[in-house]
Amino acid sequence: MLDILSYLPAKKKQTPSGWLSFNAVCCQHNGSTKDIRGRGGLKATDQSWSYHCFNCGYTASFILGRSVMFKARRLLTWMGVPEVEIEMLNLESLRHKNIHGILSERQQVWNTISDIQFNEFDELPPFAELVTPELQFQWDYLRSRRVPEDFPVLTAAQNDGVNWVRPQVIIPFTYNNVMVGWTARMLDGRSPKFISHSQPGYVFGTDLQHADWQHVIVTEGIFDALSIGGLAVMHNTISDAQARLIRSLGKEITVVPDQDPAGVALIDRALELSWAVSIPDWPDGCKDVNDAVIQLGQLGALLTIMQSRETSRIKIELRKKALVKRLQH
Ligand SMILES: [Zn+2]
């Protein structure tokens, strides 16, 4: 794979946190004066790299398995990487995308028909880097929420950033493996808990779906979706655009609401859409899919969801009533 380090200026320094600093290559292309104070920074692992310029503010990043995006392409060009090498990197990267991405091709046909499009968005907070086991706090948090280890999660290094001083993990929003937004989950217990860049009609988790899966599970939250391999609508309702996107996957849909008052609204919306709903009898303390995966394991949670799947409107109404009653106690 393209060795980005071999394209860096000869004169560079390494910080204790693993960042290489050197004269930035971006500034003169962005209307700023050329950097002579070593204000460009790059951190690379064998699966990703992230670039940040403290002179003109330019950022770019790359994650193996995702497309090489516009800002990363520009940066590589400025570094002197030939166009053909960039194209090779892109092809190689997409070959590495996990099996889940095989869906892409069929998906693109659907998208053209249903006019589903999101703009590429690859602005990340300064010094965003891939969470690896060395970043123990973030790594442990992700494992405790049962996020699959091969799902790329980022974090903005707190010691280097000025604005991103709160500990957080950043979940990239992708669609057909192109980054179209992200959400940062703050880990300090203060609010706001999430800071997000999203686009109308976006549904998280389409890139988690396997081509050979018949079913798709629709949940409310990012961690619900990540832990079960489902989708997240990120609200307690489903917009028309989101519904179109979910239908475009061509799978059997099951909505699993949070078992709280807000979740009841999601059940009503699922009824409107005539989608199946599952309200499993989970152990005490489980109020959403992520809780269930933590307590029962992914397979266990999946079984409870499929066992309680209801397609009949009457049965869903009865289940909903039982839930409402349970919530009042
Ligand atoms: Zn710059």
Residues whose N, C-alpha, C, O or C-beta is under 5 A from the ligand:
A	BS01	ZN	A24 C26 C27 C53 N55 C56 G57 Y58
